[in-house]
Every structure is written in C-alpha cells, then in structure tokens.
Amino acid sequence: MRPILDNQSSSLQIDDLRQIAIVKHHGCQGEHRKRLLLVYLRSIKGTLKETWPEAWTIDRHYVPPDVQAMYSDEEKQSMTSGAFERLLQQRIQQIDDKSAQYQQQLTALKKQCPRFTSTLEEWIDQLIEHEQMQYIRMKYDAMIALVECDYDAAMLHRQYLAEKARRILMEWKQSVLEQRVPKELQAALVS
C-alpha cells in the first residue's frame, strides 16, 4: 500500500487503507462461507442436483457430515432434516447480518477518508482478491466439490439399494409363482 500512498498527494494514512482492506476481506470471506452453507442447505432439501433421472424414486435429502458435526451424537439422533435446515438458515441470516455490518463499517471508513478514490478501492479489491481471497475461494470451492461428490455417491448408493430391493422383490414374487425360494431367502433360512 505504501507505493500507492506515496504517489497520492493526499492525507490518507496507511492505517485507514488497512482498515478498509480488513473490512472488505471479512465481507468477502463471509460471502464464501455463505456459498458453502447454501450448498449444504440445497443438499438437505434434496435439490443439490436436479439432473437425476425422474424414474429414480429415491429420497434425495442428504445431510452432509460437516453439518452433522455441528451437533453432538445425542442431538443428531433426534434431529430431522427440517431442524438442520433451520440451523443453516439461521447461520446464513447471521452471515447476511454481519455482511450488512461490514458494509456499514466500510461506508463509515470511506467517509472518514474524503480523498479515498475509486482507483484506490480497485487497487484494494485486487490486493484482496489476488493476495488473500484466491486461497480462501479455492478452499471453499474444494469443500463445495466434496459436498457435491458425497451427495452424488449417496444418491447412487441409494439408487443401487432401491434397485437391489426391487430385484429381490421381483425374484421373490417369481419364486412364489413358481413355488420355489429365492437364493437370498435360502441363505437366510440356512443360517
């Protein structure tokens, strides 16, 4: 920041610019956190992926392990997906409230620095994006990708189990018609 200030013939102090950068950084970090929470919320609601075949009649609601980790084991036992949704909506609202506070702080800081220009603001935004947010964004992108991957795996596993149950039921019906016992039931009867 010092080279920018040296080129400006103004009364701006480096601490003023640092405060603006910190507030902007916190606001950006909150937005990335909100993006992750929205993915969690869509997963819990069963709307994370809309491309599943309509013939699949599986439950698409999935509570990611990170969301489950927010509660103790006893609490998780009694939790419904609606309770997890309310938790995430509360956290998203907290982030929105905090973002509004950061925006108010930013406005106040800019008013305290009358010589703060759009060029300085662009420079601070670039500094935050390239020097700090790039790694935070990558971290959240990776977390979102993991949630999406876990969601896909859970849906595929559920579909596999549904198809397997459907196949066993069809074999059972066929064996009843033919008066014979299916392999799965034979194994259960023997043991």
VOTINU-30633 format. One record per residue (C-alpha): residue in three letters; x, y, z. Coordinates in steps of 0.02 Angstrom, whole numbers, plus 50000, padded with zeros to 5 digits. Example, Ala and Ser with C-alpha at 12.3 -4.5 7.8 and 13.67 -1.06 7.14 Angstrom:
<rs>
  code     xx     yy     zz
   ALA  50615  49775  50390
   SER  50684  49947  50357
</rs>
This chain:
<rs>
  code     xx     yy     zz
   MET  50000  50000  50000
   ARG  50145  50115  50032
   PRO  50187  50142  49846
   ILE  50008  50192  49811
   LEU  50007  50314  49955
   ASP  50174  50389  49901
   ASN  50100  50427  49730
   GLN  49947  50508  49807
   SER  49968  50684  49870
   SER  49834  50661  50000
   SER  49809  50648  50184
   LEU  49767  50463  50176
   GLN  49855  50356  50304
   ILE  49908  50176  50279
   ASP  49807  50127  50433
   ASP  49649  50196  50351
   LEU  49678  50091  50196
   ARG  49722  49940  50302
   GLN  49557  49956  50398
   ILE  49460  49967  50234
   ALA  49551  49813  50168
   ILE  49516  49714  50327
   VAL  49330  49754  50322
   LYS  49321  49708  50137
   HIS  49416  49547  50172
   HIS  49295  49496  50309
   GLY  49148  49533  50195
   CYS  49220  49426  50055
   GLN  49259  49284  50173
   GLY  49080  49287  50236
   GLU  49014  49275  50059
   HIS  49117  49119  50027
   ARG  49055  49042  50190
   LYS  48876  49084  50139
   ARG  48903  49000  49971
   LEU  48954  48839  50060
   LEU  48806  48847  50180
   LEU  48688  48868  50032
   VAL  48759  48709  49955
   TYR  48732  48620  50121
   LEU  48553  48685  50125
   ARG  48516  48627  49948
   SER  48587  48456  49992
   ILE  48475  48440  50144
   LYS  48323  48496  50043
   GLY  48365  48367  49909
   THR  48386  48498  49773
   LEU  48575  48499  49755
   LYS  48572  48406  49590
   GLU  48423  48423  49476
   THR  48490  48307  49341
   TRP  48442  48141  49419
   PRO  48327  48033  49312
   GLU  48146  48058  49359
   ALA  48120  47870  49361
   TRP  48228  47863  49517
   THR  48111  47865  49665
   ILE  48241  47886  49800
   ASP  48247  48007  49944
   ARG  48363  48146  49885
   HIS  48380  48231  50055
   TYR  48558  48216  50116
   VAL  48635  48293  50272
   PRO  48822  48316  50240
   PRO  48940  48254  50376
   ASP  49002  48433  50408
   VAL  48825  48486  50452
   GLN  48801  48334  50563
   ALA  48964  48378  50651
   MET  48883  48538  50713
   TYR  48786  48433  50839
   SER  48829  48303  50970
   ASP  48784  48121  50940
   GLU  48633  48131  51057
   GLU  48567  48285  50969
   LYS  48590  48207  50796
   GLN  48480  48060  50844
   SER  48329  48172  50869
   MET  48365  48293  50726
   THR  48260  48297  50570
   SER  48312  48371  50405
   GLY  48197  48518  50446
   ALA  48298  48554  50603
   PHE  48459  48551  50503
   GLU  48378  48669  50375
   ARG  48330  48791  50514
   LEU  48508  48785  50583
   LEU  48582  48827  50413
   GLN  48454  48964  50379
   GLN  48498  49043  50547
   ARG  48683  49037  50504
   ILE  48651  49111  50332
   GLN  48550  49250  50413
   GLN  48694  49283  50534
   ILE  48813  49299  50386
   ASP  48692  49418  50299
   ASP  48679  49523  50458
   LYS  48867  49526  50477
   SER  48887  49574  50292
   ALA  48769  49721  50321
   GLN  48875  49774  50470
   TYR  49033  49762  50364
   GLN  48951  49867  50229
   GLN  48904  49999  50358
   GLN  49082  49998  50427
   LEU  49151  50014  50251
   THR  49039  50162  50213
   ALA  49090  50246  50376
   LEU  49275  50215  50342
   LYS  49260  50288  50166
   LYS  49175  50443  50237
   GLN  49320  50465  50358
   CYS  49439  50465  50209
   PRO  49373  50601  50092
   ARG  49518  50576  49971
   PHE  49482  50391  49952
   THR  49460  50365  49765
   SER  49386  50228  49657
   THR  49563  50191  49597
   LEU  49617  50155  49775
   GLU  49464  50048  49801
   GLU  49500  49948  49643
   TRP  49679  49926  49699
   ILE  49624  49863  49871
   ASP  49498  49745  49789
   GLN  49635  49675  49678
   LEU  49751  49655  49825
   ILE  49618  49562  49925
   GLU  49568  49451  49779
   HIS  49741  49404  49719
   GLU  49837  49401  49882
   GLN  49711  49331  50005
   MET  49543  49277  49935
   GLN  49615  49165  49800
   TYR  49664  49034  49929
   ILE  49506  49054  50031
   ARG  49400  49038  49872
   MET  49497  48882  49823
   LYS  49468  48808  49997
   TYR  49280  48838  49987
   ASP  49272  48776  49807
   ALA  49356  48614  49863
   MET  49234  48597  50009
   ILE  49086  48625  49893
   ALA  49154  48497  49770
   LEU  49170  48371  49911
   VAL  48990  48400  49965
   GLU  48931  48377  49786
   CYS  49035  48219  49768
   ASP  48969  48149  49933
   TYR  48793  48192  49878
   ASP  48815  48101  49711
   ALA  48889  47949  49799
   ALA  48746  47943  49924
   MET  48614  47957  49787
   LEU  48698  47821  49683
   HIS  48708  47709  49836
   ARG  48525  47738  49875
   GLN  48477  47701  49695
   TYR  48582  47542  49697
   LEU  48496  47484  49856
   ALA  48324  47525  49784
   GLU  48362  47428  49625
   LYS  48430  47283  49725
   ALA  48274  47279  49835
   ARG  48165  47291  49680
   ARG  48259  47144  49601
   ILE  48244  47037  49758
   LEU  48059  47076  49768
   MET  48034  47027  49587
   GLU  48131  46865  49614
   TRP  48028  46830  49769
   LYS  47866  46859  49676
   GLN  47926  46747  49535
   SER  47977  46610  49655
   VAL  47809  46618  49742
   LEU  47727  46597  49574
   GLU  47844  46452  49535
   GLN  47839  46391  49715
   ARG  48024  46399  49745
   VAL  48129  46500  49869
   PRO  48249  46637  49804
   LYS  48436  46623  49838
   GLU  48438  46766  49964
   LEU  48299  46686  50067
   GLN  48379  46514  50054
   ALA  48539  46584  50129
   ALA  48439  46667  50268
   LEU  48342  46506  50304
   VAL  48500  46400  50311
   SER  48587  46514  50437
</rs>
